[in-house]
Amino acid sequence: MHRNNNFNFIRAAAALAVLASHAYPIAGGSRTVQPFEPELGMHGGLGTLAVLVFFIVSGYFITQSALRSASLFDFWAARFLRIYPGLFVALSLTALLGVSISSLSVGAYFLSGQTYSYIPSGLSLAWVQYELPGVFDGNPFPQLVNGSLWTLFYEVLCYVMVSILAVLGILQNKTARAAFFATYLVLYVVAKLMLMAGLFPDWVSKGAINFLTHLLDLTPPFVIGMLFYAYRDRLPLNFAICAVLLVCTVLSANTPFYREMMLFSVAFCTFYIGFRSLKVLYSFNNLGDYSYGIYIYAFPIEQLVAYFFNGISPLGIIAIATPLTIGISAASWHTIEAPALALRSRIAPLMSMKRAKVSA
């Protein structure tokens, strides 16, 4: 597989698809049907499909990163620098912007505990606060400031899984690696069947079941990405297989494991397109990776559009929010995210020097 690929384009397209999908509930309320929900047979439609593509691609390249990193510290330094600087700035800008559009007075806004808990709760990833005091109260999708952030927690959980497998040598050993994928499949099927049958006892909280549901939604595409990386030299990426899988997906509609069939189809198609020699898309790689910025800025920008243009349609939100989001995401990449990632090359030698001094 060649170094030039189309994954920057795929990630950006997926992020914009999430933006387009979210425009519908932001314009019409939380119960508004999003694009392709009926056709795909899953809540969130286009947006959910795009998130699955994110996790599939991430599973492939995070596994690659874990196996190529010089150390566990190097791996996690890269992950931290990719997620947190951009997220901190996005949360800070949102909190500051909130004061100008809040229904509360400036004094009341800054006296509210929600104002000061918004950034740290967002950085925690596990306990994201989705509201700011008085912000977007009158919007069709009221109060929700940034509804996209919840997936970051599950993304990081997948990073933890990969790093543990790499440290234990499981990803590097053919037998152990195959055993992991087989074990994951068994656990996944058992957990899904238990959820479908409602076999959990009464003492299991709704929060725990919700957590498990999200794990069963988001870890499979990531693990499929891992699987594709582990057996990348044997992948028959061609149009015929993609077409057969898509047909099988259509035929599996209304069956218990339709979603899994769809995931494999989407994964094969994603990597088929990603590694195709589409030179027209290679120049896109020179722009930078704007996908993360698009993902974390799109929702609040769309809410702002709905706030300023009362009664605007979903297409209107998309038309206004898309160029604004791309512009802000480009600025975030070039001024925050890329410089932060560049620190990795400076941190690694320093840590190597410290380890050398300790061992001496």
Beta strands, then each sheet from edge to edge (+ up, - down):
end
